[in-house]
Amino acid sequence: MIKMISVKEAARQWNITERRVAELCRSGRIEGTVRQGRSWQIPADASKPADKRIRSGSYRKNQGSSCLPLPIGVSDFRLAQAEYYYVDKTMLIKDFIDERPMVTLFTRPRRFGKTLNMDMLRTFFEKTEQDTSVYFQDKKIWACGQKYRSYQGKYPVIFLTFKDVKFNTWEETFSAVRDIFAKETQRHEELRTSDRCDEYDERKYARLAEGNVTEVELSSALADLSAMLHKHHGTAPVIIIDEYDTPIQQGYMKGYYEEITLFMRNLFSGGFKDNKHLAFGFLAGILRVAKESIFSGMNNLSINSILDHKYSAYFGFTPDEVREMAAYYGASDKYDEICEWYDGYRFGKTEIFNPWSVVNYFSNECEPRAFWVSTGSNDVIGEVLAEADEEIYHRLASLVNGETITTYIDTGVIYPQIKKNPSTIYSFLLVTGYLKAVKTTLSFNGDFMCEISLPNREIALVYHKEILQKFETMIPQSTAIAVQEAIFSGDNRKLKTQIQTLLMESVSSFDTAGENFYHGFMLGLCALLGGFFVTSNRESGEGRYDIQLKPVKKGLPGIIIELKAEKNGTEESLKQLSETALKQIQDKQYDTELRTAGVEVIYKYGVAFCGKRVEIAVG
């Protein structure tokens, strides 16, 4: 009988992505493959097919006028579609018109195109003196017919963005929101002298435009401004609010959560709930703040989270869009690398790439980096992790190790719940883009049970900076740096001292500790080291190594660690055990995977534990 292997095993042997192996199976490029359910089985002796894809060379940095510039940080739709490489997302408009909900909420992670799409909606629907149809005549929506074109440029629009409302006090926040409303009111200059608005409307307009309103008056500003626009234009306006939840998160972190949620509840109730002066509305943000918290009683709200299929292809890039972009910039041969680093998200049933990172990847001459790191503030993560217990820490470390865990997900989680119940951290990490849902099952109460994992290599690196380093109270950053220096220099004496000190200080008793404990301890320590992709218990050579650190960039060393533990051992027996661990690395050729990946320098460590003592052999 022919021995068969999985797609995952073939990908490891051939040093390509699992996605590429699956594509080769589907296209019949691997002889003898067998489809079993949703997966493929491949003959163990099958050879890696030759790569017949067109390779157009390295990314051409200086294209002159031949290629459009990349839209890094461009959120103005008119500018983006006219002067930069623009990925056409205008079919979002068609899907909306076909469904026509009264109020639509989109929740997506940061830097996934929310602001650009909100500005696209504004440009499409807004009635202006300029003919804005020119921005859509070469887009997909225009080819859909007159039914959809008839909506273009027909509505007054109220457009607000709260993306910069990040202040320390409620007073400062109120002042900022008041200024935002003042500028948007001034943009509708036609209301100042409208003969269709009465004197009462004129006074309200003047107070809003001058920023001379009380908190109560401002909370009714959406209702008042929409009523005036309806009177003047004879058409109810569209209301668009971008980054609606930014001041809510800031209020939670800075201690004015009650004030901001009360204000937002009144503001949205007046603007969106039973507002006869509303044509339809859009909101975009990262979190779906629960209905009972902000959207109280709003039964007209259509929620579209990352777990919902509707509109799933319009935030972020699809595989076809990435392939087309790669071809345009002469980097078709880089598609597998882009998949490894920036693919892996799943919105509804759609596979999605991180658009911010893909664009920056091409701009950076196709050198992969963790571009998404520190593009926004998620300080709440640190606060939650400060309350995390050992189980949460180990589950997060297992995610970094490439494992999948099953957990309850509430996409409507609100900030106080996160603090009270640290296990809701998984819900927060999923909706903010740090995790992906591999498999989703609807639970009895309308929420979800999800199998979750890290989306890609970029997020694995982001975890080191934004997630795991939050555990400095358990493993101080200074210790992690000292361990990294010792590993890089091959200084086993320094490494031994650091690990032994950490064992002495961080855990009270090791009388019953076994190899599994030390494995988790070392894995957590290694996960804090920057510059490596950490894996554990993977096949390589003739067995399974304990821990491997694969360098992110060329030129860095690779590291293999084999662990052993014994009870009641002597100093001499512990040294012998560390030598045994090192010999196991060499005999079973655990460095095979690293060498196949082109890593030239590989450090091998045999580490033996007994209680709070440790011995290390270096090869």
C-alpha positions as CSV (number, residue, x, y, z in Angstrom):
1,M,0.0,0.0,0.0
2,I,1.3,3.4,-0.9
3,K,2.1,5.6,2.1
4,M,0.2,8.9,2.0
5,I,0.9,12.2,3.6
6,S,-1.1,15.3,4.3
7,V,-1.0,18.7,2.6
8,K,0.7,20.1,5.8
9,E,3.4,17.4,5.7
10,A,4.1,18.0,2.0
11,A,4.3,21.7,2.5
12,R,6.9,21.2,5.2
13,Q,8.9,18.8,3.1
14,W,8.9,21.0,0.0
15,N,9.3,24.3,1.9
16,I,6.2,25.9,0.4
17,T,2.9,27.0,1.8
18,E,0.0,24.7,2.5
19,R,-2.1,26.9,0.2
20,R,0.3,26.3,-2.7
21,V,0.3,22.5,-2.1
22,A,-3.6,22.5,-2.2
23,E,-3.6,24.5,-5.4
24,L,-1.2,22.0,-7.0
25,C,-3.5,19.2,-5.9
26,R,-6.6,20.9,-7.3
27,S,-4.9,21.5,-10.7
28,G,-3.7,17.9,-11.0
29,R,-0.1,18.8,-10.8
30,I,0.7,16.1,-8.2
31,E,0.3,12.5,-9.5
32,G,-1.6,10.1,-7.3
33,T,-3.3,12.6,-5.0
34,V,-6.6,11.5,-3.4
35,R,-9.4,13.8,-2.2
36,Q,-10.7,12.8,1.3
37,G,-13.6,15.1,2.3
38,R,-12.2,18.6,2.3
39,S,-8.5,17.6,2.4
40,W,-6.0,16.0,0.1
41,Q,-3.8,12.9,0.6
42,I,-0.5,12.9,-1.3
43,P,1.8,10.0,-2.1
44,A,4.8,10.2,0.3
45,D,7.3,9.7,-2.5
46,A,5.7,12.4,-4.7
47,S,8.1,15.0,-6.1
48,K,7.6,18.7,-5.7
49,P,6.2,19.9,-9.1
50,A,8.3,22.5,-11.0
51,D,7.0,26.0,-10.5
52,K,5.5,27.0,-13.9
53,R,4.1,30.3,-12.7
54,I,5.3,33.4,-14.6
55,R,8.0,35.1,-12.7
56,S,8.4,38.7,-13.7
57,G,11.4,39.6,-11.6
58,S,11.8,41.6,-8.4
59,Y,9.6,44.5,-7.5
60,R,10.3,47.5,-9.6
61,K,10.7,50.3,-7.1
62,N,11.1,53.2,-9.5
63,Q,8.4,52.8,-12.0
64,G,8.1,56.4,-13.1
65,S,4.8,56.9,-14.9
66,S,4.3,53.2,-15.7
67,C,2.8,52.2,-12.4
68,L,0.6,54.1,-10.0
69,P,1.9,54.8,-6.5
70,L,0.7,52.7,-3.6
71,P,-2.0,54.3,-1.4
72,I,-0.3,54.1,2.0
73,G,-2.5,56.0,4.5
74,V,-4.7,57.4,1.8
75,S,-8.4,57.4,3.0
76,D,-9.8,60.0,0.6
77,F,-11.8,58.0,-2.0
78,R,-11.5,60.6,-4.8
79,L,-7.7,60.9,-4.3
80,A,-7.2,57.1,-3.9
81,Q,-9.1,56.1,-7.0
82,A,-7.7,58.9,-9.2
83,E,-4.0,59.0,-8.3
84,Y,-3.1,55.7,-6.6
85,Y,-3.5,52.0,-7.2
86,Y,-7.2,51.4,-6.1
87,V,-8.8,48.1,-5.4
88,D,-12.4,48.5,-6.5
89,K,-14.8,48.0,-3.6
90,T,-17.8,49.8,-5.1
91,M,-19.9,46.6,-5.3
92,L,-20.4,47.2,-1.6
93,I,-22.8,49.9,-2.8
94,K,-24.8,47.4,-4.9
95,D,-25.1,45.0,-2.1
96,F,-26.3,47.7,0.2
97,I,-28.9,49.0,-2.3
98,D,-30.2,45.5,-2.9
99,E,-30.8,45.0,0.9
100,R,-31.4,48.6,1.9
101,P,-31.3,48.3,5.7
102,M,-32.1,51.5,7.6
103,V,-28.8,51.5,9.6
104,T,-25.8,49.4,8.8
105,L,-22.9,48.8,11.3
106,F,-19.6,47.5,9.9
107,T,-17.0,46.2,12.4
108,R,-13.5,45.3,11.2
109,P,-10.0,45.5,12.6
110,R,-7.9,48.6,12.3
111,R,-6.3,49.4,8.9
112,F,-8.7,47.2,7.0
113,G,-10.2,50.0,4.8
114,K,-13.2,51.2,6.9
115,T,-12.5,54.9,6.5
116,L,-11.8,54.6,2.7
117,N,-15.1,52.7,2.3
118,M,-17.1,55.2,4.4
119,D,-15.7,58.1,2.2
120,M,-16.6,56.1,-0.9
121,L,-20.2,55.8,0.3
122,R,-20.2,59.6,1.1
123,T,-18.9,60.4,-2.4
124,F,-21.4,58.1,-4.1
125,F,-24.6,59.2,-2.3
126,E,-23.9,62.9,-1.6
127,K,-25.6,65.6,-3.5
128,T,-23.1,68.3,-4.4
129,E,-22.6,71.1,-6.9
130,Q,-19.9,68.9,-8.6
131,D,-20.8,66.0,-10.8
132,T,-19.3,63.2,-8.7
133,S,-20.5,60.4,-11.0
134,V,-17.1,60.8,-12.7
135,Y,-15.5,59.0,-9.8
136,F,-17.6,55.9,-10.5
137,Q,-18.1,55.6,-14.2
138,D,-15.1,53.3,-14.6
139,K,-16.0,51.3,-11.5
140,K,-17.9,48.1,-11.1
141,I,-21.0,49.7,-9.6
142,W,-21.6,51.8,-12.7
143,A,-21.8,48.7,-14.9
144,C,-24.7,47.3,-12.8
145,G,-27.2,49.5,-14.5
146,Q,-29.5,52.5,-14.1
147,K,-31.2,51.2,-11.0
148,Y,-28.0,51.7,-9.0
149,R,-26.8,54.8,-10.9
150,S,-30.1,56.5,-9.9
151,Y,-28.9,56.7,-6.2
152,Q,-25.7,58.5,-7.1
153,G,-25.5,62.1,-6.0
154,K,-29.1,62.3,-4.7
155,Y,-28.8,62.8,-0.9
156,P,-27.5,65.3,1.5
157,V,-24.9,63.6,3.8
158,I,-23.9,64.1,7.4
159,F,-20.3,62.7,7.6
160,L,-18.5,62.5,11.0
161,T,-15.3,60.7,12.0
162,F,-14.3,60.2,15.6
163,K,-10.9,58.6,14.8
164,D,-8.9,61.4,16.5
165,V,-11.2,61.7,19.6
166,K,-8.6,60.3,22.1
167,F,-8.5,62.5,25.2
168,N,-7.9,62.0,28.9
169,T,-11.1,63.6,30.2
170,W,-14.8,63.7,29.3
171,E,-14.6,67.5,29.2
172,E,-11.9,67.4,26.5
173,T,-13.8,64.7,24.6
174,F,-17.0,66.7,24.7
175,S,-15.1,69.7,23.4
176,A,-13.6,67.7,20.5
177,V,-17.0,66.2,19.5
178,R,-18.6,69.6,19.6
179,D,-15.9,70.9,17.2
180,I,-16.4,68.0,14.9
181,F,-20.2,68.8,14.7
182,A,-19.4,72.5,14.2
183,K,-17.2,71.8,11.2
184,E,-19.8,69.4,9.7
185,T,-22.6,71.9,10.3
186,Q,-20.5,74.7,8.6
187,R,-20.0,72.4,5.6
188,H,-23.8,72.6,5.1
189,E,-23.7,76.4,4.6
190,E,-26.9,76.2,2.5
191,L,-28.9,75.8,5.8
192,R,-27.7,79.2,7.2
193,T,-30.0,81.2,4.8
194,S,-32.5,78.5,3.8
195,D,-36.0,79.8,3.2
196,R,-37.4,76.3,4.1
197,C,-36.1,76.4,7.7
198,D,-37.7,78.5,10.4
199,E,-36.2,80.9,12.9
200,Y,-35.9,78.1,15.5
201,D,-33.9,76.0,13.0
202,E,-31.7,79.0,12.2
203,R,-30.8,79.5,15.9
204,K,-30.0,75.8,16.3
205,Y,-27.9,75.9,13.1
206,A,-26.0,79.0,14.4
207,R,-25.3,77.4,17.8
208,L,-24.1,74.2,16.3
209,A,-21.9,75.9,13.7
210,E,-20.4,78.2,16.3
211,G,-19.8,75.3,18.7
212,N,-21.9,77.0,21.3
213,V,-24.0,74.1,22.6
214,T,-24.6,72.3,25.8
215,E,-24.1,68.6,26.3
216,V,-27.9,68.1,26.0
217,E,-28.1,70.1,22.8
218,L,-25.2,68.3,21.3
219,S,-26.7,64.9,22.0
220,S,-29.6,65.8,19.8
221,A,-27.4,67.3,17.0
222,L,-27.9,64.4,14.6
223,A,-31.6,64.6,14.9
224,D,-31.6,68.4,14.5
225,L,-29.2,68.6,11.6
226,S,-30.9,65.8,9.7
227,A,-34.3,67.5,10.1
228,M,-32.9,70.8,8.8
229,L,-31.3,69.1,5.8
230,H,-34.5,67.2,5.1
231,K,-36.5,70.5,5.1
232,H,-34.0,72.3,2.8
233,H,-33.4,69.6,0.2
234,G,-36.7,67.8,0.3
235,T,-34.8,64.6,0.7
236,A,-33.9,62.9,3.9
237,P,-30.1,62.7,4.5
238,V,-27.6,59.9,4.8
239,I,-25.7,59.8,8.1
240,I,-22.2,58.2,8.1
241,I,-20.1,57.9,11.2
242,D,-16.6,56.5,11.0
243,E,-14.7,55.1,14.0
244,Y,-17.7,55.5,16.2
245,D,-16.2,53.5,19.0
246,T,-12.8,55.3,19.3
247,P,-14.0,57.7,22.0
248,I,-15.8,54.8,23.8
249,Q,-12.6,52.8,24.1
250,Q,-10.8,56.0,25.2
251,G,-13.5,56.6,27.8
252,Y,-13.1,53.2,29.2
253,M,-9.3,53.5,29.5
254,K,-9.4,57.0,31.0
255,G,-12.3,56.6,33.4
256,Y,-15.2,58.4,31.7
257,Y,-16.9,55.4,30.2
258,E,-20.3,56.1,31.8
259,E,-20.3,59.7,30.5
260,I,-19.4,58.8,26.9
261,T,-21.8,55.8,26.6
262,L,-24.7,57.9,27.9
263,F,-23.9,60.7,25.4
264,M,-23.5,58.2,22.5
265,R,-26.7,56.4,23.4
266,N,-28.7,59.7,23.2
267,L,-26.8,60.9,20.1
268,F,-27.5,57.7,18.2
269,S,-31.0,57.3,19.4
270,G,-31.9,60.8,18.0
271,G,-30.1,60.2,14.8
272,F,-30.9,56.6,13.9
273,K,-33.8,55.4,16.0
274,D,-37.2,56.2,14.6
275,N,-35.8,59.3,12.8
276,K,-38.2,60.2,10.0
277,H,-35.6,62.5,8.6
278,L,-33.1,59.7,7.9
279,A,-32.8,58.1,4.5
280,F,-30.3,55.5,5.8
281,G,-27.2,55.4,8.0
282,F,-23.8,53.8,8.2
283,L,-21.5,53.3,11.2
284,A,-18.0,51.8,11.2
285,G,-15.7,50.8,14.0
286,I,-13.6,48.0,15.5
287,L,-16.0,46.7,18.2
288,R,-19.6,46.0,18.0
289,V,-20.5,47.7,21.3
290,A,-23.6,45.8,22.5
291,K,-27.1,47.0,21.7
292,E,-28.0,47.5,25.4
293,S,-24.9,49.7,25.9
294,I,-25.1,52.1,22.9
295,F,-27.7,51.1,20.4
296,S,-30.5,50.7,23.0
297,G,-33.8,49.8,21.3
298,M,-32.5,50.2,17.7
299,N,-34.3,47.3,16.0
300,N,-33.4,48.9,12.6
301,L,-29.7,48.1,13.0
302,S,-28.1,45.6,10.6
303,I,-24.8,44.4,12.2
304,N,-22.0,43.1,10.0
305,S,-19.1,41.7,12.1
306,I,-16.1,39.6,11.0
307,L,-18.2,36.5,11.5
308,D,-21.0,37.6,9.1
309,H,-20.8,36.7,5.5
310,K,-22.5,39.9,4.1
311,Y,-20.1,42.5,2.8
312,S,-17.2,40.2,3.8
313,A,-15.2,40.8,0.7
314,Y,-15.2,44.6,0.9
315,F,-12.8,45.2,3.8
316,G,-9.4,43.9,3.1
317,F,-8.1,42.2,0.0
318,T,-9.3,39.0,-1.5
319,P,-6.8,36.4,-3.0
320,D,-7.7,37.5,-6.6
321,E,-7.1,41.2,-5.7
322,V,-3.7,40.4,-4.2
323,R,-2.7,38.3,-7.3
324,E,-3.7,41.1,-9.6
325,M,-1.8,43.7,-7.5
326,A,1.3,41.5,-7.4
327,A,1.2,41.1,-11.2
328,Y,0.8,44.8,-11.7
329,Y,3.9,45.6,-9.6
330,G,6.0,42.8,-11.2
331,A,5.9,40.5,-8.1
332,S,3.8,37.6,-9.1
333,D,6.5,35.3,-7.8
334,K,6.0,36.7,-4.3
335,Y,2.4,35.5,-3.9
336,D,3.3,32.5,-1.6
337,E,5.3,34.8,0.7
338,I,2.5,37.3,0.9
339,C,0.1,34.5,1.8
340,E,2.4,33.3,4.6
341,W,2.8,36.8,6.1
342,Y,-0.5,38.6,5.5
343,D,-3.2,36.1,4.5
344,G,-5.2,33.9,6.9
345,Y,-8.1,36.2,7.9
346,R,-11.6,34.9,7.4
347,F,-14.5,37.3,7.4
348,G,-17.7,35.3,7.1
349,K,-16.9,32.8,4.4
350,T,-14.3,35.0,2.6
351,E,-10.6,34.6,2.8
352,I,-9.0,38.0,3.4
353,F,-5.5,39.6,3.4
354,N,-4.5,42.5,5.6
355,P,-4.6,45.4,3.1
356,W,-2.4,47.7,5.1
357,S,0.4,45.2,5.2
358,V,0.1,44.0,1.6
359,V,0.4,47.6,0.3
360,N,3.4,48.3,2.6
361,Y,5.0,45.0,1.5
362,F,5.1,46.1,-2.1
363,S,6.2,49.6,-1.1
364,N,9.1,48.0,0.9
365,E,10.5,46.3,-2.2
366,C,8.8,43.0,-1.2
367,E,10.7,42.6,2.0
368,P,8.3,41.1,4.6
369,R,7.9,42.8,7.9
370,A,5.2,43.2,10.6
371,F,3.8,46.4,9.2
372,W,0.6,46.2,11.1
373,V,2.3,46.4,14.5
374,S,1.6,49.6,16.4
375,T,-0.7,51.1,13.7
376,G,-3.2,51.8,16.4
377,S,-3.8,51.8,20.1
378,N,-5.2,48.8,21.9
379,D,-4.2,49.7,25.4
380,V,-7.2,47.8,26.7
381,I,-5.4,44.5,25.9
382,G,-2.7,45.3,28.4
383,E,-5.2,46.1,31.1
384,V,-7.0,42.8,30.5
385,L,-3.8,40.8,30.4
386,A,-2.8,42.3,33.7
387,E,-5.8,40.4,35.2
388,A,-5.1,37.2,33.2
389,D,-4.4,33.9,35.0
390,E,-1.9,31.2,34.2
391,E,-4.4,29.3,31.9
392,I,-4.9,32.3,29.7
393,Y,-1.2,32.9,29.4
394,H,-0.5,29.3,28.4
395,R,-3.4,29.3,25.9
396,L,-2.0,32.5,24.3
397,A,1.5,30.9,24.2
398,S,0.0,27.8,22.5
399,L,-1.5,30.1,19.9
400,V,1.9,31.5,19.2
401,N,3.1,27.9,18.8
402,G,0.7,27.5,15.9
403,E,-2.0,25.6,17.8
404,T,-5.8,26.0,17.6
405,I,-8.0,26.5,20.6
406,T,-11.8,26.4,21.0
407,T,-13.4,29.2,22.9
408,Y,-16.7,31.1,23.4
409,I,-16.9,34.3,21.3
410,D,-19.2,37.2,22.0
411,T,-19.0,39.7,19.2
412,G,-21.0,42.2,21.2
413,V,-18.7,42.2,24.2
414,I,-18.5,45.6,26.0
415,Y,-15.5,47.0,27.8
416,P,-16.5,46.5,31.4
417,Q,-17.2,42.8,30.6
418,I,-13.6,42.4,29.3
419,K,-12.2,43.6,32.7
420,K,-14.6,41.6,34.8
421,N,-14.1,38.4,32.8
422,P,-10.5,38.1,31.4
423,S,-11.5,35.0,29.3
424,T,-13.4,37.4,27.0
425,I,-9.9,38.5,25.8
426,Y,-10.4,36.0,23.0
427,S,-13.5,37.8,21.8
428,F,-11.6,41.1,21.9
429,L,-8.5,39.7,20.1
430,L,-10.7,38.1,17.4
431,V,-12.7,41.2,16.5
432,T,-9.5,43.4,16.6
433,G,-7.6,41.2,14.2
434,Y,-5.2,39.3,16.4
435,L,-7.0,36.0,15.8
436,K,-8.9,34.3,13.1
437,A,-11.9,32.0,13.4
438,V,-11.0,28.6,11.8
439,K,-14.4,27.2,12.4
440,T,-17.5,28.8,13.8
441,T,-20.6,27.2,15.4
442,L,-23.6,29.1,16.5
443,S,-24.3,28.6,20.2
444,F,-27.7,28.3,21.8
445,N,-27.8,32.0,22.9
446,G,-27.0,33.5,19.5
447,D,-23.3,33.9,20.1
448,F,-20.5,31.6,18.8
449,M,-18.2,28.8,19.7
450,C,-15.1,29.2,17.6
451,E,-11.9,27.4,16.8
452,I,-9.4,30.2,16.8
453,S,-5.7,30.5,15.8
454,L,-3.2,33.1,14.7
455,P,-3.9,34.3,11.1
456,N,-0.4,34.5,9.7
457,R,3.3,35.0,10.4
458,E,2.9,38.8,10.8
459,I,0.5,38.4,13.7
460,A,2.8,35.8,15.3
461,L,5.4,38.5,15.4
462,V,2.9,41.2,16.5
463,Y,2.0,38.9,19.5
464,H,5.6,39.2,20.7
465,K,5.3,43.0,20.9
466,E,1.7,43.7,21.7
467,I,0.5,40.6,23.5
468,L,3.1,38.4,25.1
469,Q,5.3,41.2,26.3
470,K,2.4,42.3,28.5
471,F,3.4,39.5,30.7
472,E,6.5,41.3,32.0
473,T,5.3,40.7,35.6
474,M,5.9,37.0,35.0
475,I,9.0,37.2,32.8
476,P,10.7,40.6,33.0
477,Q,11.7,42.1,29.7
478,S,15.3,42.6,31.0
479,T,15.5,38.8,31.6
480,A,14.1,38.1,28.1
481,I,16.8,40.3,26.6
482,A,19.6,38.7,28.7
483,V,18.4,35.3,27.6
484,Q,18.4,36.4,24.0
485,E,21.9,37.7,24.3
486,A,23.1,34.5,25.8
487,I,21.5,32.4,23.1
488,F,22.9,34.5,20.3
489,S,26.4,34.4,21.8
490,G,26.3,30.7,22.7
491,D,27.1,31.6,26.3
492,N,25.6,28.6,28.1
493,R,26.9,29.8,31.5
494,K,25.1,33.1,31.2
495,L,22.0,31.4,29.8
496,K,22.1,28.9,32.7
497,T,22.3,31.7,35.2
498,Q,19.4,33.7,33.8
499,I,17.1,30.7,33.6
500,Q,18.0,29.5,37.1
501,T,17.4,33.0,38.5
502,L,14.0,33.2,36.8
503,L,13.1,29.7,38.2
504,M,14.1,30.8,41.7
505,E,12.2,34.1,41.6
506,S,9.0,33.2,39.6
507,V,7.8,29.9,41.0
508,S,7.5,28.8,44.6
509,S,7.8,25.0,44.3
510,F,9.2,22.6,41.8
511,D,9.0,19.4,43.8
512,T,6.5,17.8,41.4
513,A,7.5,19.6,38.2
514,G,7.9,17.4,35.2
515,E,9.1,17.8,31.6
516,N,5.8,19.3,30.5
517,F,6.1,22.1,33.0
518,Y,9.6,23.0,31.9
519,H,8.5,22.8,28.3
520,G,5.8,25.4,28.8
521,F,8.2,27.5,30.9
522,M,10.8,27.6,28.1
523,L,8.2,28.0,25.4
524,G,6.8,31.1,27.1
525,L,10.3,32.5,27.5
526,C,11.2,31.9,23.9
527,A,7.9,33.5,22.7
528,L,9.1,36.8,24.2
529,L,12.3,36.8,22.0
530,G,12.0,39.1,19.1
531,G,13.0,38.2,15.6
532,F,12.0,34.5,15.6
533,F,9.0,32.4,14.6
534,V,8.6,30.0,17.5
535,T,7.3,26.4,17.0
536,S,7.1,23.4,19.2
537,N,6.7,19.6,18.9
538,R,7.0,19.6,15.1
539,E,8.5,16.9,12.9
540,S,12.0,17.6,11.5
541,G,14.6,15.0,10.5
542,E,13.9,11.7,12.2
543,G,11.7,12.9,15.1
544,R,10.0,15.8,16.8
545,Y,12.1,18.7,18.3
546,D,10.9,20.3,21.5
547,I,11.4,24.0,20.5
548,Q,12.6,25.6,17.4
549,L,13.3,29.3,16.8
550,K,13.3,30.1,13.1
551,P,14.7,33.5,12.2
552,V,12.4,36.0,10.6
553,K,15.2,37.6,8.6
554,K,18.2,36.1,6.7
555,G,21.5,36.4,8.6
556,L,20.1,35.5,12.0
557,P,20.8,32.1,13.5
558,G,18.3,29.3,13.9
559,I,17.9,27.7,17.3
560,I,16.9,24.1,18.4
561,I,16.2,23.3,22.0
562,E,15.7,19.8,23.4
563,L,14.5,19.6,27.0
564,K,14.9,16.9,29.7
565,A,13.9,16.7,33.3
566,E,14.7,14.4,36.2
567,K,14.0,14.2,39.9
568,N,16.5,13.9,42.7
569,G,19.4,14.2,40.2
570,T,23.0,15.0,41.0
571,E,25.0,17.8,39.4
572,E,26.8,15.2,37.3
573,S,23.7,13.4,36.2
574,L,22.1,16.7,35.2
575,K,25.1,17.5,33.1
576,Q,25.0,14.1,31.5
577,L,21.2,14.6,30.8
578,S,21.9,17.9,29.0
579,E,24.5,16.2,26.9
580,T,22.0,13.4,26.1
581,A,19.5,16.1,25.0
582,L,22.1,17.7,22.7
583,K,23.1,14.3,21.2
584,Q,19.4,13.7,20.5
585,I,19.2,16.9,18.4
586,Q,22.3,15.8,16.4
587,D,21.4,12.1,16.0
588,K,17.8,12.8,14.9
589,Q,18.8,15.7,12.7
590,Y,16.3,18.1,14.2
591,D,18.0,20.9,12.3
592,T,16.7,19.6,8.9
593,E,13.8,22.0,8.6
594,L,16.0,25.0,9.4
595,R,18.6,23.9,6.9
596,T,16.0,23.3,4.2
597,A,14.8,26.9,4.8
598,G,18.3,28.2,4.1
599,V,19.4,29.0,7.7
600,E,23.1,28.7,7.7
601,V,24.0,29.1,11.4
602,I,22.1,26.9,13.8
603,Y,22.6,26.8,17.6
604,K,21.7,23.6,19.4
605,Y,20.9,23.5,23.1
606,G,20.3,20.5,25.3
607,V,18.6,21.8,28.5
608,A,18.2,19.6,31.6
609,F,16.1,20.5,34.7
610,C,15.9,19.2,38.2
611,G,13.8,21.2,40.5
612,K,15.2,24.8,40.4
613,R,18.5,23.7,38.9
614,V,19.4,23.7,35.2
615,E,22.3,22.5,33.1
616,I,22.8,23.4,29.4
617,A,24.9,21.8,26.7
618,V,25.6,23.8,23.5
619,G,26.4,22.3,20.1
